[in-house]
């Protein structure tokens, strides 16, 4: 089994999502000791944001790709191959200004490739990245799950679930710590709740639950 551990927070050791992904991976390895883990830090190794060169020559009539297109295609190929080769993905996704970090969005733009992770059919798009599990460590400074108005402002978990389901992943789970910027007591409670969810899920079924 191969697990891809991805962090995207820019806060380094002060990051809540980084702490959570590390704990999720550690717990996963306790019950799946033969798991091979690969690590990708998108805050350190950020792919260029999507541009015309990143599209390469797909759908464009030209004899040869330019050098810039070749470089961008190499990045896209490396990331999509790494994604497809993984059975489990543990992704740290903090909430920045109501959505995910741009570094994580840049990665998504590289792995969402027609013909590789989804295809278009006469009945609409069909996901191709089947049989994977995605566990998202979701961190939030405020509270966004307690009211309909707050949930309407959140484009983090809802977006990630939509993206991964679009590419064919139906097993998308969230470990959430929210309210971490609302004082030390709230932060401690958020960590406690997230860790309790991780431990309870692991003990009960040997796997994660949302």
LINZIWO-V174359 format. One record per residue. N is the residue number from 1. PSI is psi in degrees with one decimal (* if undefined). D_FIRST is the distance of its C-alpha to the first C-alpha in Angstrom with 2 decimals. Layout:
# LINZIWO-V174359
N;PSI;D_FIRST
N;PSI;D_FIRST
This chain:
# LINZIWO-V174359
1;138.8;0.00
2;131.4;3.79
3;129.2;6.68
4;116.1;10.15
5;116.2;12.96
6;129.3;16.26
7;148.4;19.73
8;-6.0;22.93
9;144.4;25.70
10;5.6;28.60
11;2.5;29.67
12;-132.2;27.69
13;-12.4;27.93
14;0.7;30.06
15;128.9;27.35
16;-44.0;26.44
17;-35.1;23.35
18;-40.3;22.05
19;-40.8;22.71
20;-43.1;20.93
21;-38.7;17.69
22;-40.7;17.71
23;-38.4;18.30
24;-46.2;15.68
25;-42.0;12.93
26;-43.6;14.68
27;-38.3;14.86
28;-43.5;11.26
29;-24.4;10.51
30;-38.7;13.41
31;-10.2;12.04
32;68.5;8.36
33;-17.6;9.50
34;10.0;6.88
35;130.2;4.92
36;125.6;6.25
37;130.0;8.72
38;140.8;11.12
39;136.6;14.41
40;117.6;16.98
41;102.9;20.40
42;-17.7;22.36
43;-22.0;25.53
44;-45.3;25.55
45;74.3;24.15
46;123.2;25.56
47;151.6;25.79
48;145.4;29.34
49;150.7;30.23
50;133.1;30.40
51;-175.7;33.59
52;-37.7;35.24
53;-33.7;33.87
54;-24.3;30.28
55;-16.1;31.09
56;-139.5;32.00
57;15.2;34.00
58;120.5;32.29
59;6.2;35.21
60;132.8;37.69
61;105.4;40.13
62;150.2;40.31
63;-47.8;40.29
64;147.8;37.85
65;153.6;35.71
66;169.3;37.23
67;-38.8;35.87
68;-40.1;34.82
69;-38.5;32.97
70;-44.1;31.17
71;-44.4;30.02
72;-35.7;28.82
73;-35.7;27.06
74;-41.1;25.16
75;-48.4;23.96
76;-42.8;23.00
77;-41.4;21.21
78;-44.2;19.17
79;-42.0;18.15
80;-35.7;17.54
81;-42.3;15.47
82;-42.4;13.26
83;-48.4;13.10
84;-26.7;12.48
85;-7.4;9.65
86;143.3;7.69
87;-34.8;6.17
88;139.2;7.87
89;128.0;11.06
90;116.4;13.34
91;122.8;16.73
92;121.5;19.96
93;87.8;22.84
94;158.2;26.32
95;115.3;29.27
96;114.7;31.68
97;47.3;34.90
98;4.8;33.53
99;-164.4;30.41
100;163.1;27.39
101;149.0;27.86
102;-26.9;28.89
103;-40.2;26.16
104;-36.8;23.51
105;-38.8;25.71
106;-37.7;25.89
107;-44.4;22.11
108;-41.0;22.20
109;-26.3;25.08
110;-31.2;23.08
111;-15.6;20.07
112;84.6;22.38
113;123.3;23.51
114;132.0;25.45
115;-16.8;24.19
116;-51.9;20.66
117;-10.0;19.44
118;164.9;22.51
119;155.7;25.63
120;136.7;29.18
121;176.1;30.81
122;-17.1;34.25
123;6.2;32.95
124;-178.3;31.28
125;146.3;27.88
126;129.8;24.74
127;145.4;21.20
128;-10.5;18.81
129;68.5;15.51
130;157.8;14.68
131;12.5;12.01
132;159.6;10.66
133;131.6;11.37
134;126.4;13.63
135;116.7;15.06
136;124.9;18.27
137;104.9;20.21
138;121.7;23.69
139;142.7;26.66
140;135.7;30.27
141;-36.9;33.58
142;-168.3;35.47
143;122.1;35.08
144;6.6;34.04
145;3.2;32.95
146;-7.2;36.21
147;158.5;38.49
148;-37.6;38.62
149;-41.9;40.28
150;-39.7;37.60
151;-32.0;34.78
152;-21.7;36.68
153;-9.5;36.42
154;120.0;32.65
155;42.8;30.79
156;-74.0;27.53
157;-41.6;25.42
158;-40.5;27.28
159;-46.4;26.65
160;-42.1;22.91
161;-41.6;22.54
162;-43.9;24.77
163;-49.3;22.93
164;-34.7;19.45
165;-33.8;21.07
166;-37.7;23.04
167;8.1;20.07
168;6.4;18.81
169;112.9;16.54
170;-18.0;18.18
171;84.1;15.97
172;119.9;17.40
173;150.8;18.13
174;133.4;20.48
175;116.0;21.23
176;135.2;24.76
177;113.1;27.30
178;157.9;30.58
179;18.7;34.07
180;-11.9;32.97
181;14.5;36.04
182;29.0;38.49
183;160.6;39.38
184;-37.1;37.88
185;-43.1;38.14
186;-39.4;36.30
187;-43.8;33.56
188;-39.8;33.16
189;-38.0;33.08
190;-44.9;30.40
191;-42.2;28.13
192;-43.4;28.98
193;-43.5;28.18
194;-43.9;24.79
195;-35.4;23.84
196;-40.6;25.27
197;-43.4;23.18
198;-50.2;19.93
199;-44.6;21.12
200;-42.5;22.56
201;-41.2;19.58
202;-41.8;17.33
203;-37.8;20.14
204;-42.9;21.12
205;-4.2;18.06
206;14.8;15.04
207;176.3;13.98
208;153.6;15.74
209;157.5;18.87
210;*;20.99
